[in-house]
Amino acid sequence: MQKLTSLLVVLSLVSYSVGVPFSVPDESLDVWGKKVNVTLELLGPGHVKASMSTKEFSFGWFQHRFPQVDDFSKYAGIYGRYRSRQAGRIEALILLRGEGLSHYYKQTIGDLQVGDGEWVEFYLPFAKFEPNRNASARFATTMLTTNDLLEISVAGLFDDIVEMEFDQLSLIEQGTSEEFIKSILRKMAAQQLKRSIDGSSHPRLLLNGENLERLRKKANAGGNAQACYENLIRQAESLLKSFNADNPFGRVLGFSAAEELTPHKKRASFEGALTPSVRPIETLAAVGLLTGDERFSRHAAKGLVNMARSLDVTTPEIDLGFYYTRTFYVRALAFGYDWLWHFMTEEERRDVAVTLLGFVQDIYDKSQIHSWGRHPLHRVWNWDPGLVSCAGLGILALEGETNLPEEAMLVTFRRHLRDYLTLGVDFDGCGHEGPSYIVYGIGAGVEFMEVLRQQGRGDLLIDTNLQLIAPWLVSELLPNRPEWNNLSDCGHGSVPGCQVYSYVLGRLAELAKDDPMKDGERLPNPANMDKGLDYIQHFSERPGDRKLSYGALAGLMSWAWNHGATPNHASEFSAHVSLAYTLFHQDFPAVEDPAALLPDGMLFRGRGLAVSRANGYGKNGFHLAVEAGPHAAGHDQADKGTFTFRAYGLDFFIDSGYGNDGDPLKSGSAYAHNVVLVDGLGQPCRWHNNSSGSITGYRHGADFDWIRVDAIDAWNFDFAQWIRRPTGRNIKRAERQFVFVRGDQKNIPPYLVLFDDIEKNDDENHDFTWQWHYPTYLEVDYSNPKQWIGSVSTRRTKVLTTAAGKSSAKATFTFTVPADGDYKLFGLTAACGSVSHKSDSFSLAIGADRIDAWDIAPTNTLTWSAVKERGEAMPRKFTLKAGESFAVELRGREPQAALAKLMLLPYDVEDPLIPIAEPAGAIYYTADEAVMGEPPFLLETFNPGIDSPASISVYPVGRSVPGDTTMEWYVTSQSGSHPKIMHTAHGVKNPGFLMVIVPRADANAPLPLSVERLDGDVPGVVVTWATGRQIVRFPLTGQASPYRKLEFQDVDK
């Protein structure tokens, strides 16, 4: 006898005057569609009984057409109810029925049995329907017609026969009570929580059991660890007063960004409001556990509960930021729920858990369908690891307390993070997006992986390329200051004490106990290359081999920490950084000289980055970096073949830094880089993610390094979901080759030779422009067409500043307002400290108005900075009257911040962009015109740490073709402005740019006696010195690598 089990499901409409039912009176069964294993019986108006046979299928569905309405945009979503006592998963699908295949959009309703036979309400916002079968565009109600269908699908059924009943579904109008809708959505989320929860396992994340004992010992062990811990306690004490636990989202709820901002900057502005609002939860909760002082825990618990009750995944404000922005909130919810469990009531815990669970479920669902996570290559982008790691922490905090597929979710989140650490960090240990983005983008990655490790669920440090990053970080650090090189849409920011570097150093130090550094060990030289990698090789899923001991890697990581993360400021770290330092960092002896472990030439093959050095790692070291990476899903720029070059403490060839703004002329564009333009146009990458290049040749040796890059794909294609779309630029060849000569003991210094082989695929002549970006402290004399000379400017400017370690100072500028109107203030500023981000702010008092933190551009060159409060998106507006005396008191805030001019100008006048700008209607005072207060500022001659006799000579050994050389100012996205040389060859097929670039320590250092071009089958150059001559030849496309050794001859006597 066949087993018969009844499954009752009822979907019904609450009497709602604004709702429009799907069913109409006297409706027949003919209007209902169904799967073949489903039979329907009409029991009354809109009341249908469905019987499902699971003999052939473990799922079934039934459908109804959308109601007859004129305008679906008036409706916000679909409401209904269901009930059941058996397991199953219910989903809603919208079927758009046009010509050809239907397009499906899906949204989960929930589990059938959660109501245990009682009614379960649900609400499906139209905005949350996601593309499913045959669909790719985001869903919009404007797509709907009355011919389209709503389908209710029930899956995961195991009984032989399933019976269900349901009645009306309804459209809910826009403007329906937000409280009503939110209450339904939170009930839906609450259904995923188990009714009885044992909290004895809390806290379970990082601050439990033996961890607490170990961390308390570390906090009292002296040195930086204790200084950082004491700083953490001080900041927690301060938060007891400053953190408004009754209204923690005062700046977030009702947030409104300035209308003048682009959508991208509006989202960033919201993130700037949300992040400092949620971070106090982790600080206070952690300090409460570490100290046992319940004041911190109870204050944090109060704030956490009020947060969770006021902002969840359904609250409109959360969508004002990037989707990534929620990561900061989700991790605070996860740690807060776990660390504060015993300081909340049962009702409060459930409220926090419901909010956390809603975000976790949303991230899990979207990780499988959205463009930041659904494909392994999407996970090269920082969004993915940041989102999944925070959601992973959420599951770990809630594990065992929900009805969710927790194990499957953890496997998914762990796999996503592993993909980032294997694909987004290449097999040579190099991050595709640069040093700054692995910090920001990884989110709670190190916390998530460490909890997994402590629970015996794998070790994502040693199982991925993360363990290999130390040599890359050492390579990226600049020789003349503690900052990163800023290639590939990355900033200079040194990110003091960041949690990723704290974690990696701490783990490597621990692993080094069993694998110490060995005498004489050294990273092997990069292998020679004569062709580029293919795409699968660039993104190998096999982690790279570890070629150094853990002791050596820890020593290099410690060296990078000491030079790039300013450990001497551990007592001044921000609270969240101090917490990461306390949790993860371990001191380890730094290697004395990285050159003992690393070759002078480093090639990071997956990323497409080559770094060459000479003269060691000190201030006078040479540092050449060449960028030509593959298309990936991460941040990128139109920079294939660009390079930076530094020597003798000076930046000679620079990058324009972070862009990420889509501006076709700013830092993400080809105009921002040391690359060639054709007919005034560059590689056509605008936003990141759609440009591709390759390093196609490489040789490293003691005498010279050779690097060849190919930018043909960057010119001729952009990429959409890895589909190569022609750009129409029609470039035939776009190769650039570098030979970095390390010099010898015969008074021949290190120098660089660069050759461009670029040509369009037509029979026409074209203009080609060779760009050279350089810092404002250099002046370039290009009047001699055979030798351009760049040297430190002799111009001197007076600035107001303070001494190292001092910040207290006052000075006043008084303007007489020329006319009624709205005005703004700009300062010509510089951050002159040894660490720029520790000297980049002032305070201002303007009558009764105060600006507590005026953040200036974090650069050591003079740049205009708009006067505004930290967190404000636009310059502060001052409405003034003609003849009014407008006094501005400048106050010191951070040591060695410097101001050269203060400018008052009409609000609608264009902002000053270059240091010499004098906009119409502006009035300004220089530093020496200020009236000093008490204590006074120092009035000093501006010297951005650059007082060097060094210079650079560039020999343009070009073909004899018409051309010209000019200088213009370039305005970056976020790093102020700087000059660049534009060297153009007019009306040629191939310019054959060939440049010999010779840095010079001082006026007594040698220069070439002559530089002569060699043309023919293998173009090159002869560089003649007083003690000999060197010949460099460049192979053209298809030829073998260059001479194995540079030819060297003594000068005839």
Helices and strands as residue ranges (DSSP letters): E 20-21, G 29-31, E 32-34, E 38-44, E 47-53, E 60-65, G 72-74, E 75-82, E 89-96, E 103-111, G 112-115, E 120-125, G 126-128, E 130-131, G 141-143, E 149-155, E 161-166, E 170-173, H 178-190, G 199-201, H 209-219, H 223-242, H 263-291, H 294-310, G 316-320, G 323-325, H 326-339, G 341-343, H 346-367, G 376-380, H 383-398, H 406-419, I 420-424, H 435-440, H 445-454, G 465-468, H 469-476, H 499-511, H 535-538, H 550-564, G 567-572, H 575-584, G 594-596, E 601-604, E 609-614, E 622-627, E 642-647, E 650-653, G 670-672, E 676-678, E 694-700, E 704-710, H 712-716, E 717-720, E 723-726, E 731-741, E 751-760, E 766-773, E 778-781, E 788-792, E 798-801, E 810-816, E 821-831, G 836-838, E 841-846, E 849-855, E 863-866, E 878-880, E 885-892, E 897-906, E 923-926, G 927-929, E 931-932, E 938-941, E 951-956, E 963-971, E 977-988, E 994-1000, E 1010-1014, E 1020-1025, E 1028-1033, E 1047-1049
